[in-house]
């Protein structure tokens, strides 16, 4: 039977998830949407005949027709909504970050463990990207031999005005913190962050360069550039003793025009990770029936925000920061 989904937040990302759910995902349909802006909610509701509109997010969580919830509202609301879903015993897919601080993320982790149910998934969609999955597979199978480096590039075309240098770490580089843990299957032991000069053309925010090391010593470097101008560009190269693997997001066609021969660069993450978003939603919806979960857990969400916070401290203090090692709770260990 089709699952009833409630969406909280009808902005660009909320609409994007809703569109995929209604047009591509099998086994679920949207039954309720909440947004403080009634016009946005109404626009989303046009995607289906059974979608009830409300301004009250908690009303969606409590709705008996809602089997599971997607939280795509502002970051500051994530904590309360995730806790409300756990209390209601409803599975919830929370857009990243899980919550604004690692302390709040940790409280979500504790609440989920106390409930005894695996209810929370974090929308770190890159875990469903075929490229990153191939990198993970190579690590699991050992095909590259011992791994030395994971090089990561994360460039936004032009970040919105409100994005600060701190956000470049907390909201952008945090994806690398998560995906590196996923690909390498290890936690971090230290991080050093060097801010680069700001882009005088556009803003005072500074690009950030991060060097992390995992527990076994693998080096992960991240260029996080908020204003690349030419497009949205995410790259990765895994370097091992037998060779390398690079992400290769190829559009279906290449172009020759204006004296150039090449491929178009996407302008935002919705395009670049379109496959990942689709697969993330299908996997999450399938999990509502099978009980199998493949995405980032609340623990992963906590670890990513915690790593970003430690990175932020490094950028402020200009020092290498060492992580306290935390054991993954048994509740989150996957067979
Ligand atoms: C944005 O919030 C996202 O989550 C995107 O995936 C990321 O690439 C971008 O840098 C963030 O600002």
Boltz pocket constraint, residues with backbone or C-beta under 6 A from the ligand:
constraints:
  - pocket:
      binder: B
      contacts: [[A, 96], [A, 156], [A, 171], [A, 172], [A, 173], [A, 175], [A, 269]]
      max_distance: 6.0
